[in-house]
Each structure stands twice: as structure tokens, then as C-alpha cells.
């Protein structure tokens, strides 16, 4: 059995913490905890403990005040199942349980090859995570779905903010593929050899999101110093998961918003390069491609 805790709200939004059968971890705001959330001022130093057994997963409150919640109910100890919501301080985590009991140690059991998609955010949450123009904020209504708000922004020619929201809303691989297509199809000049090489590495990662392919994308982004749209797409792929540090160093997880930010940056470079009279036209083409992903009409490459 394998458990993945996905942070769906709070300062560490987007972080994922995996546990295998037989592991136990304490979660809190201090270094005393095995899994630390230092930016959550409302979380106790050691707030709760998660124990992953062979047949079930247990969460235990460590505050002594039943300050840990499972599905909005305060608990001292509880068994969690797939899809449960754990809340501690400002942090909300969704549980993803993989593998049936008894399969965890079976070497013939199929292994997961991809991280599960991050749960989709609401329009309110997206606004909180994005540095939007004041005009965009004035157009926002709490009743908007993300798709509706993106459409409103595009209709008012607030193209950059529409892209910022959409890249953060879509799953990371789809965000990267959107940026890849934009640079490959919309960029207003012929790409150079290094830029084409960067996109080829991104495509390799899209088809097989392995650690080797992720680090290859990271290497080319660093080589090109994030100076052009193609290198920003490579950076978006490389920071989608894993560590930002070299393999021989301790893990340095990327900010979960970096993939969206780098993908959006690549698209804005594409829109604003070249003839200024055509900027709005390029932005519209970029959002037309994005709408394919938002409508579920764009499949990932195989």
C-alpha cells in the first residue's frame, strides 16, 4: 500500500508527501516533525501523525486538543481512506491511497509511473495564488468557475491574466504541453537549433515523464539561462515534480506554482515577440489552443 498526501490548501499548496506501507511520519510546523510546514503559523510544532500499515492507514492527533480534522470532524485517531481530507492549521491535505492491501510488497504488482493530478482549484483559490491586474480583480465574481473567469478575462483582452489563471488551473503536464504547442506553433520567427533541441527534450518528457527526462529538460533550461520561450517550457517541465537541486545534493522541492509561472512566461514571450501590431492576435491564438485543453479536447502525446 502507498499513500500520497496532496496539499490542496495552505502555504504549501501543491506539495505531495508519499508514504509506503510500514512507514510512520509526524507532521508539524517545526523541524522536530518528520514532515515540516514552517510557513503554517496555525499548525502545532508536531500536529498529527500518519501511520501506513499493510492493510490500513491511521491518522493520530498529536496536539492533545483534537485539533486535527478528517472530513471536517475533529479526531484523536481515525482510519483514512482514499479521498479523505485532513486539515491541520491552515493546511488541507487530500489522501490518495494506491494498491490494495497485500500488494505493497508484491514485486509482480504493477507500479505507478505518474504522480496523480493535483485536485482542481476553485476560481477564488486561483485568484489568491495569482498576482492579477486590478482590472481583472474587479471583473471577478465569486460565482465564477475557473473556465468562466478565464473567458471573461479573454473577452476583456486581459490575456496575460487569463493565461496565468489557466496555467495554474490545468494539470501540470497539460500546462507544459500547452506551452510546448504555443512555442512550436505560434512563435513569430523560426526557432534556432538550441530552441528546437529544448522542445524535443520537453516532448520526450511529455511522452515519458521519467526522472531522467525531467533532469534533461532541467539541464537545457539552465544551459539556455531561461532566456527564451523554449527554455522556459523546459523549465516548466523540469520543475513539475522532483528536486530543483543536482541529483547528488539534498532534495529541494520546487514551489508548486513554478510550472504554471514558467509556462505562462513562455507564452507571453511568444505573444510579445515581433510585430507589436500582432500581439493581440498571437494572444488569441494562444488562448484558442488553451481552450482545447480546458475543454478536454487535447490529449497528451503518447
C-alpha positions as a Markdown table, in Angstrom:
| # | Residue | x | y | z |
|---|---|---|---|---|
| 1 | Unk | 0.0 | 0.0 | 0.0 |
| 2 | Unk | 1.2 | 3.5 | -0.8 |
| 3 | Unk | -0.3 | 6.8 | 0.5 |
| 4 | Unk | 0.2 | 10.2 | -1.1 |
| 5 | Unk | -0.9 | 13.3 | 0.8 |
| 6 | Unk | -1.6 | 16.2 | -1.6 |
| 7 | Unk | -1.7 | 19.7 | -0.1 |
| 8 | Unk | -4.8 | 21.3 | -1.6 |
| 9 | Unk | -4.9 | 24.4 | 0.5 |
| 10 | Unk | -2.5 | 26.4 | 2.7 |
| 11 | Unk | 1.0 | 27.8 | 2.3 |
| 12 | Unk | 2.5 | 24.6 | 0.8 |
| 13 | Unk | -0.2 | 24.2 | -1.8 |
| 14 | Unk | 0.7 | 21.6 | -4.4 |
| 15 | Unk | 3.2 | 19.7 | -2.2 |
| 16 | Unk | 2.9 | 15.9 | -2.3 |
| 17 | Unk | 4.2 | 13.6 | 0.5 |
| 18 | Unk | 4.4 | 9.9 | -0.2 |
| 19 | Unk | 4.4 | 7.1 | 2.4 |
| 20 | Unk | 4.9 | 3.4 | 1.9 |
| 21 | Unk | 3.5 | 0.5 | 3.9 |
| 22 | Unk | 5.3 | 0.2 | 7.2 |
| 23 | Unk | 6.2 | 3.9 | 7.4 |
| 24 | Unk | 5.2 | 6.4 | 10.0 |
| 25 | Unk | 5.6 | 10.2 | 9.8 |
| 26 | Unk | 4.8 | 13.2 | 12.1 |
| 27 | Unk | 3.6 | 16.4 | 10.5 |
| 28 | Unk | 4.1 | 19.8 | 12.1 |
| 29 | Unk | 5.5 | 23.3 | 11.8 |
| 30 | Unk | 8.9 | 22.7 | 13.3 |
| 31 | Unk | 12.0 | 20.7 | 12.4 |
| 32 | Unk | 11.1 | 18.2 | 15.1 |
| 33 | Unk | 8.4 | 16.9 | 12.8 |
| 34 | Unk | 9.3 | 14.4 | 10.0 |
| 35 | Unk | 7.3 | 16.5 | 7.5 |
| 36 | Unk | 7.7 | 20.2 | 8.2 |
| 37 | Unk | 5.3 | 23.0 | 7.2 |
| 38 | Unk | 7.3 | 26.0 | 8.5 |
| 39 | Unk | 5.0 | 28.7 | 6.9 |
| 40 | Unk | 1.8 | 27.5 | 8.5 |
| 41 | Unk | 1.5 | 29.7 | 11.6 |
| 42 | Unk | -1.6 | 27.8 | 12.8 |
| 43 | Unk | -0.1 | 24.4 | 12.8 |
| 44 | Unk | 1.4 | 22.9 | 16.0 |
| 45 | Unk | 5.1 | 22.0 | 16.2 |
| 46 | Unk | 4.0 | 18.4 | 15.9 |
| 47 | Unk | 0.4 | 18.4 | 14.8 |
| 48 | Unk | -0.5 | 14.9 | 13.7 |
| 49 | Unk | 1.0 | 11.5 | 12.9 |
| 50 | Unk | 0.2 | 9.3 | 9.9 |
| 51 | Unk | 1.0 | 5.5 | 10.1 |
| 52 | Unk | 0.7 | 3.5 | 6.9 |
| 53 | Unk | 0.1 | -0.2 | 7.8 |
| 54 | Unk | -0.2 | -3.1 | 5.4 |
| 55 | Unk | -4.0 | -3.1 | 5.5 |
| 56 | Unk | -5.0 | 0.4 | 6.6 |
| 57 | Unk | -3.7 | 4.0 | 7.3 |
| 58 | Unk | -4.1 | 5.7 | 10.6 |
| 59 | Unk | -4.0 | 9.4 | 11.4 |
| 60 | Unk | -3.5 | 10.5 | 15.1 |
| 61 | Unk | -3.8 | 14.0 | 16.5 |
| 62 | Unk | -0.7 | 14.9 | 18.4 |
| 63 | Unk | -1.8 | 18.3 | 19.8 |
| 64 | Unk | -3.9 | 16.8 | 22.7 |
| 65 | Unk | -6.7 | 19.1 | 21.8 |
| 66 | Unk | -8.3 | 17.2 | 18.8 |
| 67 | Unk | -7.1 | 20.0 | 16.5 |
| 68 | Unk | -6.7 | 17.6 | 13.6 |
| 69 | Unk | -9.8 | 17.2 | 11.3 |
| 70 | Unk | -10.7 | 14.4 | 8.9 |
| 71 | Unk | -13.5 | 15.4 | 6.6 |
| 72 | Unk | -14.3 | 18.3 | 8.9 |
| 73 | Unk | -14.6 | 16.1 | 12.0 |
| 74 | Unk | -12.1 | 16.6 | 14.9 |
| 75 | Unk | -10.3 | 13.3 | 15.7 |
| 76 | Unk | -8.0 | 11.8 | 18.2 |
| 77 | Unk | -7.3 | 8.8 | 15.9 |
| 78 | Unk | -9.0 | 7.7 | 12.7 |
| 79 | Unk | -8.6 | 5.3 | 9.8 |
| 80 | Unk | -8.4 | 7.2 | 6.5 |
| 81 | Unk | -9.4 | 6.0 | 3.1 |
| 82 | Unk | -8.8 | 7.2 | -0.5 |
| 83 | Unk | -10.1 | 10.8 | -1.0 |
| 84 | Unk | -10.3 | 11.7 | 2.7 |
| 85 | Unk | -9.5 | 15.3 | 3.6 |
| 86 | Unk | -7.1 | 16.0 | 6.6 |
| 87 | Unk | -6.9 | 19.6 | 8.0 |
| 88 | Unk | -4.2 | 20.8 | 10.4 |
| 89 | Unk | -3.9 | 24.5 | 10.9 |
| 90 | Unk | -4.1 | 26.3 | 7.6 |
| 91 | Unk | -3.1 | 23.2 | 5.7 |
| 92 | Unk | -5.5 | 20.9 | 3.9 |
| 93 | Unk | -4.4 | 17.6 | 2.6 |
| 94 | Unk | -6.2 | 15.1 | 0.3 |
| 95 | Unk | -5.3 | 11.4 | 0.7 |
| 96 | Unk | -4.6 | 9.2 | -2.3 |
| 97 | Unk | -4.2 | 5.5 | -1.5 |
| 98 | Unk | -2.7 | 3.3 | -4.1 |
| 99 | Unk | -2.6 | -0.5 | -4.1 |
| 100 | Unk | -4.9 | -3.0 | -2.4 |
| 101 | Unk | -3.9 | -4.5 | 0.9 |
| 102 | Unk | -1.3 | -7.2 | 0.4 |
| 103 | Unk | 0.0 | -5.8 | -2.8 |
| 104 | Unk | 2.6 | -3.4 | -1.4 |
| 105 | Unk | 5.3 | -6.0 | -1.1 |
| 106 | Unk | 4.4 | -8.0 | -4.2 |
| 107 | Unk | 7.2 | -7.5 | -6.7 |
| 108 | Unk | 4.9 | -8.5 | -9.6 |
| 109 | Unk | 2.4 | -5.9 | -8.8 |
| 110 | Unk | 2.2 | -3.0 | -11.3 |
| 111 | Unk | 3.9 | 0.2 | -10.2 |
| 112 | Unk | 2.5 | 3.7 | -10.6 |
| 113 | Unk | 4.6 | 5.6 | -13.1 |
| 114 | Unk | 3.0 | 9.0 | -12.7 |
| 115 | Unk | 2.0 | 11.3 | -9.9 |
| 116 | Unk | -1.7 | 11.8 | -9.6 |
| 117 | Unk | -3.1 | 15.1 | -10.8 |
| 118 | Unk | -3.5 | 17.8 | -8.3 |
| 119 | Unk | -7.1 | 18.4 | -7.4 |
| 120 | Unk | -8.5 | 21.3 | -9.3 |
| 121 | Unk | -8.7 | 24.7 | -7.6 |
| 122 | Unk | -11.7 | 27.0 | -7.4 |
| 123 | Unk | -11.7 | 30.4 | -9.1 |
| 124 | Unk | -11.3 | 32.0 | -5.6 |
| 125 | Unk | -8.3 | 29.9 | -4.8 |
| 126 | Unk | -6.7 | 30.7 | -8.2 |
| 127 | Unk | -7.1 | 34.4 | -7.6 |
| 128 | Unk | -5.5 | 34.1 | -4.2 |
| 129 | Unk | -2.5 | 32.3 | -5.8 |
| 130 | Unk | -2.0 | 34.7 | -8.8 |
| 131 | Unk | -0.8 | 38.3 | -9.0 |
| 132 | Unk | -3.6 | 39.7 | -11.1 |
| 133 | Unk | -4.1 | 43.2 | -12.5 |
| 134 | Unk | -6.6 | 45.3 | -10.6 |
| 135 | Unk | -8.9 | 45.4 | -13.6 |
| 136 | Unk | -9.0 | 41.6 | -13.6 |
| 137 | Unk | -9.9 | 41.5 | -9.9 |
| 138 | Unk | -12.7 | 44.0 | -10.5 |
| 139 | Unk | -14.2 | 41.6 | -13.1 |
| 140 | Unk | -14.1 | 38.6 | -10.8 |
| 141 | Unk | -17.3 | 37.3 | -9.2 |
| 142 | Unk | -17.4 | 34.6 | -6.5 |
| 143 | Unk | -19.9 | 32.7 | -8.6 |
| 144 | Unk | -17.4 | 32.3 | -11.5 |
| 145 | Unk | -16.0 | 28.9 | -12.3 |
| 146 | Unk | -12.3 | 29.0 | -13.4 |
| 147 | Unk | -13.4 | 28.4 | -17.0 |
| 148 | Unk | -15.9 | 31.3 | -16.8 |
| 149 | Unk | -13.4 | 33.7 | -15.3 |
| 150 | Unk | -10.8 | 32.8 | -17.9 |
| 151 | Unk | -13.4 | 33.5 | -20.6 |
| 152 | Unk | -14.3 | 36.9 | -19.0 |
| 153 | Unk | -10.6 | 37.9 | -18.9 |
| 154 | Unk | -10.1 | 36.9 | -22.5 |
| 155 | Unk | -13.2 | 38.8 | -23.6 |
| 156 | Unk | -11.8 | 41.9 | -21.9 |
| 157 | Unk | -8.4 | 41.4 | -23.6 |
| 158 | Unk | -6.7 | 40.7 | -20.2 |
| 159 | Unk | -4.9 | 38.0 | -22.0 |
| 160 | Unk | -1.9 | 37.6 | -19.7 |
| 161 | Unk | -4.1 | 37.2 | -16.6 |
| 162 | Unk | -6.3 | 34.7 | -18.5 |
| 163 | Unk | -3.1 | 32.7 | -19.2 |
| 164 | Unk | -1.9 | 33.0 | -15.6 |
| 165 | Unk | -5.1 | 31.6 | -14.3 |
| 166 | Unk | -5.4 | 28.8 | -16.9 |
| 167 | Unk | -1.8 | 27.5 | -16.5 |
| 168 | Unk | -2.4 | 27.3 | -12.7 |
| 169 | Unk | -5.7 | 25.5 | -13.1 |
| 170 | Unk | -4.8 | 22.8 | -15.6 |
| 171 | Unk | -2.8 | 19.7 | -14.5 |
| 172 | Unk | 0.9 | 20.3 | -14.8 |
| 173 | Unk | 1.6 | 18.1 | -17.8 |
| 174 | Unk | -1.2 | 19.6 | -19.8 |
| 175 | Unk | 0.1 | 23.1 | -18.9 |
| 176 | Unk | 3.5 | 22.1 | -20.2 |
| 177 | Unk | 2.1 | 20.6 | -23.4 |
| 178 | Unk | 0.0 | 23.8 | -23.9 |
| 179 | Unk | 3.2 | 25.9 | -23.6 |
| 180 | Unk | 5.1 | 23.5 | -25.9 |
| 181 | Unk | 2.4 | 23.8 | -28.6 |
| 182 | Unk | 2.3 | 27.6 | -28.3 |
| 183 | Unk | 6.1 | 27.9 | -28.8 |
| 184 | Unk | 6.1 | 25.3 | -31.6 |
| 185 | Unk | 3.1 | 26.7 | -33.4 |
| 186 | Unk | 2.7 | 30.4 | -32.7 |
| 187 | Unk | 6.2 | 31.8 | -32.1 |
| 188 | Unk | 6.6 | 34.5 | -34.8 |
| 189 | Unk | 10.1 | 33.5 | -36.1 |
| 190 | Unk | 11.8 | 30.3 | -36.9 |
| 191 | Unk | 13.3 | 28.7 | -33.8 |
| 192 | Unk | 17.0 | 28.2 | -33.5 |
| 193 | Unk | 18.7 | 24.8 | -33.1 |
| 194 | Unk | 19.1 | 25.1 | -29.4 |
| 195 | Unk | 15.4 | 26.1 | -29.0 |
| 196 | Unk | 14.3 | 23.2 | -31.1 |
| 197 | Unk | 16.5 | 20.9 | -29.0 |
| 198 | Unk | 14.9 | 22.2 | -25.9 |
| 199 | Unk | 11.4 | 21.5 | -27.2 |
| 200 | Unk | 12.5 | 18.0 | -28.3 |
| 201 | Unk | 13.6 | 17.2 | -24.7 |
| 202 | Unk | 10.2 | 18.6 | -23.4 |
| 203 | Unk | 8.4 | 16.3 | -25.8 |
| 204 | Unk | 10.5 | 13.3 | -24.6 |
| 205 | Unk | 9.4 | 14.2 | -21.0 |
| 206 | Unk | 5.7 | 14.6 | -22.1 |
| 207 | Unk | 5.7 | 11.1 | -23.6 |
| 208 | Unk | 7.7 | 9.6 | -20.7 |
| 209 | Unk | 7.8 | 11.8 | -17.6 |
| 210 | Unk | 10.7 | 9.9 | -16.0 |
| 211 | Unk | 13.4 | 11.4 | -13.7 |
| 212 | Unk | 16.0 | 11.1 | -16.5 |
| 213 | Unk | 13.9 | 13.1 | -18.9 |
| 214 | Unk | 12.9 | 15.6 | -16.3 |
| 215 | Unk | 16.6 | 16.3 | -15.5 |
| 216 | Unk | 17.5 | 16.5 | -19.2 |
| 217 | Unk | 14.9 | 19.3 | -19.5 |
| 218 | Unk | 16.3 | 21.0 | -16.4 |
| 219 | Unk | 19.8 | 20.8 | -17.9 |
| 220 | Unk | 18.9 | 22.5 | -21.2 |
| 221 | Unk | 16.8 | 25.2 | -19.4 |
| 222 | Unk | 19.9 | 26.0 | -17.2 |
| 223 | Unk | 22.2 | 26.0 | -20.3 |
| 224 | Unk | 20.0 | 28.5 | -22.1 |
| 225 | Unk | 19.7 | 30.5 | -18.9 |
| 226 | Unk | 15.9 | 30.7 | -19.2 |
| 227 | Unk | 16.4 | 33.4 | -21.8 |
| 228 | Unk | 13.9 | 32.3 | -24.4 |
| 229 | Unk | 10.5 | 30.8 | -24.6 |
| 230 | Unk | 11.6 | 27.3 | -25.4 |
| 231 | Unk | 13.9 | 27.2 | -22.3 |
| 232 | Unk | 11.0 | 28.4 | -20.1 |
| 233 | Unk | 8.9 | 25.5 | -21.4 |
| 234 | Unk | 11.8 | 23.1 | -20.4 |
| 235 | Unk | 12.0 | 24.7 | -17.0 |
| 236 | Unk | 8.2 | 24.3 | -16.6 |
| 237 | Unk | 8.6 | 20.6 | -17.3 |
| 238 | Unk | 11.7 | 20.2 | -15.0 |
| 239 | Unk | 10.0 | 21.9 | -12.0 |
| 240 | Unk | 6.8 | 20.0 | -12.3 |
| 241 | Unk | 8.0 | 17.5 | -9.6 |
| 242 | Unk | 11.2 | 16.2 | -8.0 |
| 243 | Unk | 14.1 | 18.3 | -6.8 |
| 244 | Unk | 15.5 | 21.5 | -8.2 |
| 245 | Unk | 18.9 | 20.6 | -6.9 |
| 246 | Unk | 21.5 | 18.4 | -8.6 |
| 247 | Unk | 20.9 | 14.7 | -8.0 |
| 248 | Unk | 23.9 | 14.4 | -5.6 |
| 249 | Unk | 22.5 | 17.1 | -3.2 |
| 250 | Unk | 19.6 | 17.0 | -0.7 |
| 251 | Unk | 16.2 | 17.4 | -2.3 |
| 252 | Unk | 15.0 | 21.0 | -2.9 |
| 253 | Unk | 11.3 | 20.8 | -3.9 |
| 254 | Unk | 10.1 | 23.4 | -6.4 |
| 255 | Unk | 7.4 | 25.9 | -5.5 |
| 256 | Unk | 4.2 | 24.2 | -6.8 |
| 257 | Unk | 3.4 | 27.3 | -8.8 |
| 258 | Unk | 6.6 | 27.4 | -10.8 |
| 259 | Unk | 5.4 | 25.1 | -13.6 |
| 260 | Unk | 2.5 | 27.5 | -14.3 |
| 261 | Unk | 4.6 | 30.6 | -14.0 |
| 262 | Unk | 7.3 | 29.3 | -16.4 |
| 263 | Unk | 4.7 | 28.1 | -18.9 |
| 264 | Unk | 2.9 | 31.4 | -18.7 |
| 265 | Unk | 6.2 | 33.2 | -19.2 |
| 266 | Unk | 6.9 | 31.2 | -22.3 |
| 267 | Unk | 3.5 | 32.1 | -23.8 |
| 268 | Unk | 3.9 | 35.8 | -23.0 |
| 269 | Unk | 7.3 | 35.8 | -24.7 |
| 270 | Unk | 5.7 | 34.2 | -27.7 |
| 271 | Unk | 2.9 | 36.8 | -27.8 |
| 272 | Unk | 5.1 | 39.8 | -27.4 |
| 273 | Unk | 8.0 | 38.9 | -29.6 |
| 274 | Unk | 8.0 | 40.5 | -33.1 |
| 275 | Unk | 5.4 | 42.9 | -34.6 |
| 276 | Unk | 3.6 | 44.8 | -31.9 |
| 277 | Unk | 0.5 | 45.2 | -34.1 |
| 278 | Unk | 0.0 | 41.4 | -33.9 |
| 279 | Unk | 0.3 | 40.9 | -30.2 |
| 280 | Unk | -3.4 | 40.6 | -29.5 |
| 281 | Unk | -3.7 | 38.2 | -32.5 |
| 282 | Unk | -1.0 | 35.9 | -31.1 |
| 283 | Unk | -2.6 | 36.1 | -27.6 |
| 284 | Unk | -5.9 | 35.0 | -29.1 |
| 285 | Unk | -4.2 | 32.0 | -30.9 |
| 286 | Unk | -2.5 | 31.1 | -27.6 |
| 287 | Unk | -5.9 | 31.1 | -25.8 |
| 288 | Unk | -7.6 | 29.2 | -28.6 |
| 289 | Unk | -5.0 | 26.4 | -28.0 |
| 290 | Unk | -5.6 | 26.7 | -24.3 |
| 291 | Unk | -9.3 | 26.3 | -24.7 |
| 292 | Unk | -8.7 | 22.9 | -26.3 |
| 293 | Unk | -7.1 | 21.8 | -23.0 |
| 294 | Unk | -9.8 | 23.4 | -20.9 |
| 295 | Unk | -12.5 | 21.6 | -22.9 |
| 296 | Unk | -10.7 | 18.3 | -22.6 |
| 297 | Unk | -10.1 | 18.1 | -26.4 |
| 298 | Unk | -6.3 | 18.0 | -26.3 |
| 299 | Unk | -4.8 | 14.6 | -25.4 |
| 300 | Unk | -1.2 | 14.3 | -24.1 |
| 301 | Unk | 1.3 | 12.9 | -26.6 |
| 302 | Unk | 1.9 | 9.1 | -26.4 |
